[in-house]
Amino acid sequence: MLDIWQAYPIIVSCHRTSMYTGPLHGVRNIIAALKCRDRVCDIHLLGVPRSLLKRFAALNAPFPELKSVQLTLAGDEWLSTVLPDSFLGGFAPRLRSLDLYGISFPDPQKLLLSTLDLVTLRLEDIPASGYISPEEMVSCLSGLTKLEQVALGFRYLDTFPINKRQHPPLPSRTVLPALTSLRFQGDCNYLEALVSRIGVPPLEDLDITFFYCIPAFNAGVLLLHEFINRIEAFEAPHRADIAIDNGSVQVAISQPEGMVNRGTLKVGVSCTADRQFSHLMHFCELSLRPLSTLEHLHLRGSFPRDMDYSDLYGPENFRWADVFIPFTSVKNLHVSEELALAVSDALQQSAAENVLPVLQNIFLPGSQPSGALLQASKQLVANRRLSGRPVSINYQRGGLGKREQIFFEVV
């Protein structure tokens, strides 16, 4: 049927939401379109069954006009699809974006040798069958001088054969001159082996999530410290955001909007709730520059409704003062509703300590405090005044991140 039309470029797109689990119609049309490989310029198969991806991978033919590939499995497909090294015929010279999620591609080097114009490479939620060693990964990246975005993420910590301390740095690093964004999720050892082999002078965004492991975490964090210090865009941060939930904790450091070399650094640790902040503070201590320019600190919590966060983060069980150690220049502290009472109580009890020494304002959600939070706020203000470090507590409607009129102030 496609032969009767003029030779227009073909975009092959199928997007099924995770809510839809019925049979996929039109498979024959999709395969027929893919067979017109000299005309196909974009392929986006999202949430499709494994059987369709296997048929696509089995074509094993070059796509000379292809510019973008995005492939994800259906949400109920737990078995991964393994792409052969002959995927796309091993030849896609015009490819600019390759995005695979939950799909094994254990030997991408043959294809990537032909994709010299590649700008975006995302290989995420990699299952065990798709493991790529750090050395192989760097080898794949070494010829991609136009690459701007890289995302590399693994599915499980204990699935991959990571050999500790068997990845000595190369005599010279592979420089990725155009790279501005790097996202990684996986093991500390892998990250250590990866960042010791690459140089990324223009990097603007770095997003890392560790699967916590002992003792590799120390070595990985120390090497990350060296890596971060080589990146000019992360100098002079203005704001820090700490976000916690019941399975991970993340800190994000950013610079003010409008800066020429504005950068954002995000580092998270996936771990049990009782270890979250100890791991976070360990990272801050080992890997962050002195945060002498940082004036704004945002604390956010997100928990299941049936979880009593005060059991974990209340002042009787957790040293909030230790969390605030790196943030000696913070003037404005913004706290979400879930953490408001715990943080207020903790600051009240640590008023005599040198915690947040130049703090001027605390912003809490809600237009009118009451009960325990109001009492804790008043006591905090009184204690800070006695210690010679007065602070104002401001309540504002609309939650954090919204610049609205302050409705109530405790002084």
Sine and cosine of phi, psi and omega as CSV:
sin_phi,cos_phi,sin_psi,cos_psi,sin_omega,cos_omega
0.00,0.00,-0.63,0.78,-0.03,-1.00
-0.92,0.40,-0.36,0.93,-0.06,-1.00
-0.94,0.35,-0.33,0.94,-0.05,-1.00
-0.99,0.13,-0.21,0.98,0.00,-1.00
-1.00,-0.03,0.34,-0.94,0.12,-0.99
-0.89,0.45,0.33,-0.94,-0.11,-0.99
-0.98,0.19,0.88,0.47,0.07,-1.00
-0.97,0.25,0.43,-0.90,0.13,-0.99
-0.87,0.49,0.53,-0.85,-0.05,-1.00
-0.91,-0.42,0.75,-0.66,0.14,-0.99
-0.94,-0.33,0.86,-0.51,0.01,-1.00
-0.98,-0.21,0.91,-0.41,-0.10,-1.00
-0.68,-0.73,0.76,-0.65,0.11,-0.99
-0.58,-0.82,0.87,-0.49,-0.08,-1.00
-0.77,-0.63,0.94,-0.34,0.05,-1.00
-0.93,-0.36,0.73,-0.68,0.04,-1.00
-0.96,0.27,0.32,-0.95,0.00,-1.00
-0.91,0.40,-0.28,0.96,-0.01,-1.00
-0.98,0.22,-0.35,0.94,-0.07,-1.00
-0.99,-0.13,0.88,-0.47,-0.06,-1.00
-0.86,-0.50,0.12,0.99,0.00,-1.00
-0.96,0.26,0.03,-1.00,-0.02,-1.00
-0.91,0.42,0.56,-0.83,0.01,-1.00
-1.00,0.05,0.85,-0.53,0.02,-1.00
-1.00,-0.05,0.45,-0.90,0.06,-1.00
1.00,0.09,0.31,0.95,-0.01,-1.00
-0.87,0.49,-0.65,0.76,-0.03,-1.00
-0.89,0.45,-0.60,0.80,0.04,-1.00
-0.92,0.39,-0.64,0.77,0.02,-1.00
-0.89,0.46,-0.73,0.69,0.01,-1.00
-0.90,0.43,-0.64,0.77,0.03,-1.00
-0.88,0.48,-0.65,0.76,0.03,-1.00
-0.92,0.40,-0.64,0.76,-0.01,-1.00
-0.91,0.42,-0.48,0.88,-0.01,-1.00
-0.95,0.31,-0.27,0.96,0.10,-1.00
-1.00,0.09,0.86,0.51,-0.23,-0.97
-0.91,0.42,-0.41,0.91,0.01,-1.00
-0.96,0.27,-0.20,0.98,-0.04,-1.00
-0.91,-0.41,-0.27,0.96,-0.06,-1.00
-0.95,0.30,0.83,-0.56,-0.01,-1.00
-0.92,-0.39,-0.40,0.91,0.02,-1.00
-0.62,-0.78,0.67,-0.74,0.06,-1.00
-0.77,-0.64,0.88,-0.47,0.03,-1.00
-0.75,-0.66,0.98,-0.20,0.01,-1.00
-0.89,-0.46,0.98,-0.19,-0.14,-0.99
-0.90,-0.43,0.79,-0.61,0.03,-1.00
0.93,0.37,0.51,0.86,-0.05,-1.00
-0.99,-0.12,0.36,-0.93,-0.02,-1.00
-0.93,0.36,0.42,-0.91,-0.02,-1.00
-0.85,0.53,-0.58,0.82,-0.04,-1.00
-0.87,0.49,-0.62,0.79,0.00,-1.00
-0.93,0.36,-0.68,0.73,0.00,-1.00
-0.90,0.44,-0.58,0.82,0.03,-1.00
-0.90,0.43,-0.64,0.77,0.02,-1.00
-0.92,0.39,-0.61,0.79,0.05,-1.00
-0.91,0.42,-0.74,0.67,-0.02,-1.00
-0.88,0.47,-0.51,0.86,-0.05,-1.00
-0.96,0.27,-0.14,0.99,0.01,-1.00
-0.90,0.44,-0.61,0.79,0.12,-0.99
0.75,0.66,0.70,0.72,-0.01,-1.00
-0.75,-0.66,0.52,-0.85,0.01,-1.00
-0.91,0.42,0.50,-0.87,0.09,-1.00
-0.84,-0.54,1.00,0.07,-0.17,-0.99
-0.91,0.41,-0.39,0.92,-0.03,-1.00
-0.97,-0.23,0.03,1.00,-0.11,-0.99
-0.94,0.35,0.75,-0.66,-0.01,-1.00
-0.91,-0.42,-0.44,0.90,-0.08,-1.00
-0.56,-0.83,0.70,-0.71,0.08,-1.00
-0.74,-0.67,0.79,-0.62,0.06,-1.00
-0.68,-0.73,0.88,-0.48,-0.09,-1.00
-0.74,-0.67,0.78,-0.62,0.16,-0.99
-0.65,-0.76,0.49,-0.87,0.04,-1.00
-0.99,0.11,0.31,-0.95,0.13,-0.99
-0.88,0.47,0.49,-0.87,-0.08,-1.00
-0.88,0.47,-0.43,0.90,-0.02,-1.00
-1.00,-0.08,0.12,0.99,0.01,-1.00
-1.00,-0.09,0.96,-0.29,-0.04,-1.00
-1.00,-0.03,-0.41,0.91,0.05,-1.00
-0.99,0.14,0.77,-0.64,-0.06,-1.00
-0.99,0.14,0.42,-0.91,0.14,-0.99
-1.00,-0.07,0.76,-0.65,0.00,-1.00
-0.99,-0.17,0.88,-0.48,0.04,-1.00
-0.99,0.11,0.74,-0.67,0.01,-1.00
-0.96,0.27,0.27,-0.96,0.02,-1.00
-0.93,0.37,-0.19,0.98,0.08,-1.00
-1.00,-0.04,0.23,0.97,0.02,-1.00
-0.82,0.57,0.72,-0.69,-0.08,-1.00
0.86,0.52,0.43,0.90,-0.03,-1.00
0.93,0.36,0.19,0.98,-0.06,-1.00
0.92,0.40,0.32,0.95,-0.11,-0.99
-0.49,-0.87,0.94,-0.35,0.06,-1.00
-0.57,-0.82,0.96,0.27,-0.19,-0.98
-0.91,0.41,-0.34,0.94,-0.03,-1.00
-0.97,-0.22,0.10,1.00,-0.05,-1.00
-0.90,0.44,0.75,-0.66,0.01,-1.00
-0.90,-0.44,-0.33,0.94,-0.04,-1.00
-0.58,-0.81,0.80,-0.60,0.07,-1.00
-0.79,-0.62,0.87,-0.50,-0.12,-0.99
-0.72,-0.70,0.95,-0.32,0.01,-1.00
-0.86,-0.50,0.75,-0.66,0.00,-1.00
-0.80,-0.60,0.88,-0.48,0.03,-1.00
0.95,0.30,0.34,0.94,-0.07,-1.00
-0.84,-0.54,0.74,-0.68,-0.02,-1.00
-0.98,0.18,0.75,-0.66,0.12,-0.99
-0.63,-0.78,0.95,0.31,-0.19,-0.98
-0.93,0.37,-0.28,0.96,-0.02,-1.00
-0.70,-0.71,0.95,0.31,-0.06,-1.00
-0.99,0.15,-0.09,1.00,-0.17,-0.99
-0.88,0.48,-0.63,0.78,-0.02,-1.00
-0.86,0.52,-0.70,0.71,0.01,-1.00
-0.93,0.37,-0.71,0.70,-0.11,-0.99
-0.93,0.37,-0.35,0.94,0.08,-1.00
-0.90,0.43,-0.38,0.93,-0.02,-1.00
-0.99,-0.15,-0.09,1.00,-0.12,-0.99
-0.97,-0.24,0.87,0.50,-0.10,-1.00
-0.94,0.35,-0.23,0.97,0.04,-1.00
-0.99,-0.15,0.18,0.98,-0.06,-1.00
-0.89,0.46,0.76,-0.65,-0.01,-1.00
-0.95,-0.33,-0.58,0.81,-0.06,-1.00
-0.79,-0.62,0.78,-0.62,0.06,-1.00
-0.75,-0.67,0.89,-0.46,0.03,-1.00
-0.78,-0.62,0.90,-0.44,0.10,-0.99
-0.84,-0.54,0.98,-0.17,-0.16,-0.99
-0.80,-0.60,0.36,-0.93,-0.05,-1.00
0.81,0.59,0.70,0.71,-0.06,-1.00
-0.94,0.34,0.84,-0.54,0.05,-1.00
-0.99,0.16,0.09,-1.00,-0.08,-1.00
-0.84,0.54,-0.60,0.80,-0.06,-1.00
-0.94,0.35,-0.17,0.98,-0.03,-1.00
-0.93,-0.36,0.32,0.95,-0.06,-1.00
-0.85,0.52,0.74,-0.67,0.08,-1.00
-0.84,-0.55,0.83,-0.56,-0.04,-1.00
-0.92,0.38,0.39,-0.92,0.03,-1.00
-0.85,0.52,-0.63,0.78,0.01,-1.00
-0.89,0.46,-0.69,0.72,0.03,-1.00
-0.90,0.43,-0.62,0.78,-0.01,-1.00
-0.90,0.44,-0.71,0.71,0.02,-1.00
-0.90,0.43,-0.62,0.79,0.05,-1.00
-0.88,0.48,-0.64,0.77,0.04,-1.00
-0.90,0.44,-0.61,0.79,-0.09,-1.00
-0.99,0.17,-0.36,0.93,-0.22,-0.98
-0.86,0.50,-0.53,0.85,-0.04,-1.00
-1.00,-0.09,0.04,1.00,-0.09,-1.00
-0.99,-0.10,0.97,0.23,-0.12,-0.99
-0.96,0.27,-0.21,0.98,0.04,-1.00
-0.99,-0.17,0.06,1.00,-0.07,-1.00
-0.91,0.41,0.80,-0.60,-0.01,-1.00
-0.94,-0.35,-0.52,0.85,-0.05,-1.00
-0.74,-0.67,0.75,-0.66,0.07,-1.00
-0.75,-0.66,0.75,-0.66,0.13,-0.99
-0.77,-0.63,0.79,-0.62,-0.01,-1.00
-0.70,-0.71,0.87,-0.49,-0.06,-1.00
-0.59,-0.81,0.68,-0.73,0.00,-1.00
-0.96,-0.30,0.40,-0.91,-0.13,-0.99
-0.99,0.12,-0.68,0.73,-0.09,-1.00
-0.73,-0.69,0.48,-0.87,0.02,-1.00
-0.95,0.31,-0.73,0.68,-0.20,-0.98
-1.00,-0.03,0.27,0.96,-0.06,-1.00
-1.00,-0.03,-0.36,0.93,-0.24,-0.97
-0.95,-0.30,0.61,-0.79,-0.04,-1.00
-0.99,0.15,0.93,0.37,-0.03,-1.00
-1.00,0.08,0.88,-0.48,-0.02,-1.00
-1.00,-0.02,0.91,-0.41,-0.07,-1.00
-0.93,0.38,0.71,-0.71,0.11,-0.99
0.86,0.50,0.52,0.86,0.07,-1.00
-0.88,-0.47,0.37,0.93,-0.03,-1.00
-0.79,-0.61,0.94,0.33,0.01,-1.00
-0.90,0.43,0.56,-0.83,0.00,-1.00
-0.86,0.51,0.54,-0.84,0.05,-1.00
-0.96,0.28,0.41,-0.91,0.02,-1.00
-0.83,0.56,-0.57,0.82,0.05,-1.00
-0.72,-0.69,0.58,-0.81,-0.03,-1.00
-0.99,0.13,0.49,-0.87,0.16,-0.99
-0.98,0.19,0.88,-0.47,-0.04,-1.00
-1.00,-0.05,0.76,-0.65,0.08,-1.00
-0.95,-0.30,1.00,-0.01,-0.25,-0.97
-0.93,0.38,-0.38,0.93,-0.06,-1.00
-0.97,-0.25,-0.07,1.00,-0.13,-0.99
-0.93,0.38,0.80,-0.60,0.04,-1.00
-0.88,-0.48,-0.28,0.96,-0.07,-1.00
-0.66,-0.75,0.78,-0.62,0.03,-1.00
-0.73,-0.69,0.84,-0.55,0.06,-1.00
-0.85,-0.53,0.71,-0.70,-0.03,-1.00
-0.64,-0.77,0.66,-0.75,0.14,-0.99
-0.69,-0.73,0.86,-0.51,-0.01,-1.00
0.27,-0.96,-0.46,-0.89,-0.14,-0.99
-0.99,0.10,0.53,-0.85,0.00,-1.00
-0.88,0.48,-0.64,0.77,0.00,-1.00
-0.88,0.48,-0.65,0.76,-0.01,-1.00
-0.89,0.45,-0.72,0.70,0.01,-1.00
-0.88,0.48,-0.65,0.76,0.02,-1.00
-0.85,0.53,-0.74,0.67,-0.01,-1.00
-0.92,0.40,-0.53,0.85,-0.06,-1.00
-0.97,0.26,-0.81,0.59,-0.12,-0.99
-0.95,0.31,-0.33,0.94,0.06,-1.00
-0.96,0.29,-0.17,0.99,-0.09,-1.00
-0.92,-0.39,-0.06,1.00,-0.06,-1.00
-0.80,-0.60,0.48,-0.88,0.11,-0.99
-0.82,-0.57,0.72,-0.70,-0.08,-1.00
-0.68,-0.74,0.96,0.28,-0.07,-1.00
-0.80,0.60,-0.65,0.76,-0.10,-0.99
-1.00,0.00,0.18,0.98,-0.13,-0.99
-0.83,0.56,0.73,-0.68,-0.01,-1.00
-0.91,-0.42,-0.50,0.87,-0.04,-1.00
-0.75,-0.66,0.81,-0.58,0.03,-1.00
-0.79,-0.61,0.85,-0.52,-0.08,-1.00
-0.77,-0.64,0.93,-0.37,-0.11,-0.99
-0.79,-0.61,0.73,-0.68,0.14,-0.99
-0.84,-0.55,0.87,-0.50,0.03,-1.00
-1.00,0.03,0.63,-0.78,0.38,-0.92
-1.00,0.07,0.92,-0.40,-0.14,-0.99
-0.90,0.43,0.72,-0.69,0.04,-1.00
-0.57,-0.82,0.53,-0.85,-0.01,-1.00
-0.88,-0.47,0.72,-0.69,0.04,1.00
-0.99,-0.10,0.16,0.99,-0.13,-0.99
-0.87,0.49,-0.42,0.91,-0.07,-1.00
-0.84,0.54,-0.66,0.75,-0.02,-1.00
-0.87,0.50,-0.76,0.66,-0.04,-1.00
-0.90,0.43,-0.69,0.73,-0.01,-1.00
-0.89,0.45,-0.66,0.75,-0.02,-1.00
-0.93,0.36,-0.64,0.77,0.01,-1.00
-0.89,0.45,-0.66,0.75,0.03,-1.00
-0.94,0.35,-0.58,0.81,0.07,-1.00
-0.88,0.47,-0.60,0.80,0.06,-1.00
-0.84,0.54,-0.72,0.69,0.03,-1.00
-0.89,0.45,-0.65,0.76,-0.01,-1.00
-0.90,0.44,-0.73,0.69,0.00,-1.00
-0.89,0.46,-0.62,0.78,-0.03,-1.00
-0.93,0.37,-0.25,0.97,0.05,-1.00
-1.00,0.08,-0.07,1.00,-0.12,-0.99
-0.95,-0.33,0.93,-0.37,-0.08,-1.00
-0.91,0.42,-0.49,0.87,-0.09,-1.00
-0.91,0.41,-0.26,0.97,-0.03,-1.00
-0.99,-0.15,0.19,0.98,0.07,-1.00
-0.98,0.19,0.44,-0.90,0.09,-1.00
0.80,0.60,0.84,0.53,0.04,-1.00
-0.92,0.38,0.46,-0.89,-0.06,-1.00
-0.93,-0.37,-0.46,0.89,-0.13,-0.99
-0.60,-0.80,0.57,-0.82,0.11,-0.99
-0.80,-0.60,0.67,-0.74,0.07,-1.00
-0.85,-0.52,0.82,-0.58,0.10,-1.00
-0.92,-0.39,0.84,-0.54,-0.01,-1.00
-0.85,-0.53,0.74,-0.67,0.01,-1.00
-0.78,-0.63,0.52,-0.86,0.19,-0.98
-0.64,-0.77,-0.26,-0.96,-0.11,-0.99
-0.99,0.13,0.06,1.00,-0.01,-1.00
-0.70,-0.72,-0.10,1.00,-0.05,-1.00
-0.33,-0.95,0.24,-0.97,0.10,-0.99
-0.64,-0.77,0.62,-0.79,-0.05,-1.00
-0.66,-0.75,0.63,-0.77,0.13,-0.99
-0.87,-0.50,0.71,-0.71,0.02,-1.00
-0.84,-0.54,0.78,-0.63,0.02,-1.00
-0.91,-0.41,0.77,-0.63,-0.04,-1.00
-0.64,-0.77,0.28,-0.96,0.02,-1.00
-0.97,-0.26,0.25,-0.97,-0.02,-1.00
-0.89,0.45,0.51,-0.86,0.09,-1.00
-0.89,0.45,0.58,-0.82,0.03,-1.00
0.99,-0.13,-0.18,0.98,0.04,-1.00
-0.95,0.30,0.59,-0.81,-0.06,-1.00
-0.89,0.46,-0.73,0.68,-0.02,-1.00
-0.96,-0.29,0.74,0.67,-0.05,-1.00
-0.90,0.43,0.76,-0.65,-0.01,-1.00
-0.76,-0.65,0.40,-0.92,0.06,-1.00
-0.76,-0.65,0.78,-0.62,0.03,-1.00
-0.90,-0.43,0.83,-0.56,0.06,-1.00
-0.83,-0.56,0.78,-0.62,0.07,-1.00
-0.72,-0.69,0.80,-0.59,0.01,-1.00
-0.82,-0.57,0.37,-0.93,0.07,-1.00
-0.80,-0.60,0.83,-0.56,0.07,-1.00
-1.00,-0.05,0.91,-0.41,-0.12,-0.99
-0.30,-0.95,0.05,-1.00,0.05,-1.00
-0.93,0.36,0.45,-0.90,-0.13,-0.99
-0.87,0.50,-0.58,0.81,-0.08,-1.00
-0.95,0.30,-0.18,0.98,-0.01,-1.00
-0.93,-0.36,0.01,1.00,-0.18,-0.98
-0.84,0.55,-0.86,0.52,-0.15,-0.99
-0.96,0.27,-0.48,0.88,0.07,-1.00
-0.90,0.45,-0.62,0.78,0.04,-1.00
-0.94,0.34,-0.64,0.77,0.01,-1.00
-0.89,0.45,-0.73,0.68,-0.01,-1.00
-0.92,0.39,-0.55,0.84,0.06,-1.00
-0.88,0.47,-0.68,0.74,0.04,-1.00
-0.90,0.44,-0.75,0.67,-0.04,-1.00
-0.86,0.52,-0.67,0.75,-0.04,-1.00
-0.91,0.42,-0.65,0.76,-0.11,-0.99
-1.00,0.06,-0.51,0.86,-0.25,-0.97
-0.88,-0.47,-0.29,0.96,-0.06,-1.00
-1.00,-0.06,0.58,-0.81,0.15,-0.99
-0.89,0.45,0.29,-0.96,0.15,-0.99
-0.84,0.55,0.76,-0.65,-0.13,-0.99
-1.00,-0.08,0.82,0.57,-0.11,-0.99
-0.96,0.28,-0.26,0.97,-0.03,-1.00
-0.98,-0.22,-0.01,1.00,-0.12,-0.99
-1.00,0.07,0.86,-0.50,-0.09,-1.00
-0.94,-0.35,-0.33,0.94,-0.08,-1.00
-0.86,-0.51,0.77,-0.64,0.05,-1.00
-0.80,-0.60,0.82,-0.57,-0.01,-1.00
-0.92,-0.40,0.78,-0.63,0.05,-1.00
-0.91,-0.42,0.82,-0.58,-0.01,-1.00
-0.78,-0.63,0.62,-0.78,0.08,-1.00
-0.79,-0.61,0.57,-0.82,0.04,-1.00
-0.62,-0.78,0.92,-0.40,-0.10,-0.99
-0.73,-0.68,0.43,-0.90,0.13,-0.99
-0.86,0.51,0.46,-0.89,-0.06,-1.00
-0.88,0.48,-0.50,0.87,-0.06,-1.00
-1.00,-0.02,0.14,0.99,-0.02,-1.00
-0.99,-0.15,0.77,-0.64,0.04,-1.00
-1.00,-0.03,1.00,-0.07,-0.08,-1.00
-0.89,0.45,-0.43,0.90,-0.03,-1.00
-0.91,0.42,-0.40,0.91,0.05,-1.00
-0.90,0.43,-0.52,0.85,-0.04,-1.00
-1.00,-0.10,-0.63,0.77,-0.20,-0.98
-0.91,-0.42,0.16,0.99,0.10,-1.00
-0.94,0.35,0.41,-0.91,-0.07,-1.00
-0.89,0.46,-0.39,0.92,0.00,-1.00
-0.97,0.24,-0.30,0.95,-0.03,-1.00
-0.90,-0.43,-0.20,0.98,-0.14,-0.99
-0.59,-0.80,0.68,-0.73,-0.03,-1.00
-1.00,-0.01,1.00,0.06,0.04,-1.00
-0.88,0.48,-0.50,0.86,0.01,-1.00
-0.84,0.54,-0.56,0.83,0.02,-1.00
-0.93,0.36,-0.54,0.84,0.03,-1.00
-0.89,0.46,-0.60,0.80,-0.12,-0.99
-1.00,0.09,-0.06,1.00,-0.08,-1.00
-0.81,0.58,-0.73,0.68,-0.06,-1.00
-0.95,0.32,-0.20,0.98,-0.19,-0.98
-0.96,-0.27,0.84,0.55,-0.10,-0.99
-0.96,0.29,-0.28,0.96,-0.04,-1.00
-0.98,-0.21,0.09,1.00,-0.06,-1.00
-0.93,0.38,0.78,-0.63,0.06,-1.00
-0.96,-0.27,-0.43,0.90,-0.07,-1.00
-0.78,-0.62,0.85,-0.52,-0.01,-1.00
-0.92,-0.39,0.84,-0.54,0.00,-1.00
-0.93,-0.38,0.81,-0.59,-0.11,-0.99
-0.80,-0.60,0.70,-0.71,0.00,-1.00
-0.97,0.23,0.21,-0.98,-0.07,-1.00
-0.86,0.51,-0.64,0.77,-0.07,-1.00
-0.89,0.45,-0.50,0.87,-0.09,-1.00
-0.96,-0.29,-0.02,1.00,-0.15,-0.99
-0.85,0.53,-0.77,0.64,-0.07,-1.00
-0.92,0.39,-0.69,0.72,-0.03,-1.00
-0.89,0.46,-0.68,0.73,-0.01,-1.00
-0.93,0.36,-0.66,0.75,0.03,-1.00
-0.88,0.48,-0.72,0.70,0.04,-1.00
-0.87,0.49,-0.68,0.73,-0.05,-1.00
-0.91,0.41,-0.69,0.72,0.02,-1.00
-0.92,0.38,-0.55,0.84,0.06,-1.00
-0.88,0.47,-0.70,0.71,-0.06,-1.00
-0.96,0.27,-0.38,0.92,-0.05,-1.00
-0.97,-0.26,0.36,0.93,-0.08,-1.00
-0.87,0.49,-0.52,0.86,-0.04,-1.00
-0.98,0.20,-0.25,0.97,0.00,-1.00
-1.00,0.07,0.27,-0.96,-0.01,-1.00
-1.00,0.09,0.90,0.44,-0.04,-1.00
-0.97,-0.24,0.79,-0.61,-0.04,-1.00
0.71,0.70,0.90,0.43,-0.19,-0.98
-0.90,0.44,-0.43,0.90,-0.03,-1.00
-0.94,-0.34,0.29,0.96,-0.01,-1.00
-0.87,0.49,0.72,-0.69,0.00,-1.00
-0.90,-0.44,-0.58,0.81,-0.09,-1.00
-0.69,-0.73,0.65,-0.76,0.17,-0.99
-0.87,-0.49,0.80,-0.59,-0.01,-1.00
-0.94,-0.34,0.84,-0.54,-0.01,-1.00
-0.85,-0.53,0.49,-0.87,-0.03,-1.00
-0.97,0.25,0.40,-0.92,0.03,-1.00
0.97,-0.24,0.59,-0.81,-0.06,-1.00
-1.00,0.01,-0.36,0.93,-0.05,-1.00
-0.54,-0.84,0.97,-0.24,-0.02,-1.00
-0.95,0.32,0.34,-0.94,0.02,-1.00
-0.42,-0.91,0.19,-0.98,0.14,-0.99
0.87,0.50,-0.67,-0.74,-0.11,-0.99
-0.89,0.46,-0.60,0.80,-0.02,-1.00
-0.92,0.39,-0.64,0.76,0.04,-1.00
-0.90,0.44,-0.68,0.73,0.00,-1.00
-0.90,0.43,-0.69,0.72,0.01,-1.00
-0.90,0.43,-0.61,0.80,-0.01,-1.00
-0.91,0.41,-0.70,0.71,0.01,-1.00
-0.90,0.44,-0.65,0.76,0.00,-1.00
-0.93,0.37,-0.60,0.80,0.04,-1.00
-0.89,0.46,-0.71,0.71,0.01,-1.00
-0.88,0.47,-0.68,0.73,-0.01,-1.00
-0.90,0.43,-0.69,0.72,-0.03,-1.00
-0.92,0.40,-0.66,0.75,0.01,-1.00
-0.92,0.40,-0.58,0.82,0.03,-1.00
-0.91,0.41,-0.66,0.75,0.02,-1.00
-0.90,0.43,-0.53,0.85,-0.02,-1.00
-0.99,0.12,0.00,1.00,0.03,-1.00
0.99,0.11,0.24,0.97,0.02,-1.00
-0.78,-0.63,0.96,0.29,-0.08,-1.00
-0.90,0.43,0.49,-0.87,-0.03,-1.00
-0.57,-0.82,0.53,-0.85,0.09,-1.00
-0.97,-0.26,0.66,-0.75,0.07,-1.00
-0.94,-0.34,0.84,-0.54,-0.09,-1.00
-0.89,-0.46,0.74,-0.67,0.07,-1.00
-0.96,-0.28,0.71,-0.71,-0.05,-1.00
-0.66,-0.75,0.63,-0.78,-0.02,-1.00
-0.97,0.24,0.56,-0.83,0.08,-1.00
0.98,-0.19,-0.07,1.00,0.05,-1.00
0.99,0.15,-0.12,-0.99,-0.06,-1.00
-0.97,0.23,0.37,-0.93,0.08,-1.00
0.99,0.13,0.02,1.00,0.00,-1.00
-0.87,-0.49,0.81,-0.59,-0.02,-1.00
-1.00,0.04,1.00,-0.09,-0.01,-1.00
-0.80,-0.60,0.18,-0.98,0.00,-1.00
-0.88,0.48,0.65,-0.76,0.06,-1.00
-0.98,0.19,0.79,-0.61,-0.09,-1.00
-0.99,-0.13,-0.44,0.90,-0.09,-1.00
-0.51,-0.86,0.67,-0.74,-0.01,-1.00
-0.72,-0.70,0.72,-0.69,0.11,-0.99
-0.99,-0.14,0.83,-0.55,-0.02,-1.00
-0.74,-0.67,0.00,0.00,0.00,0.00
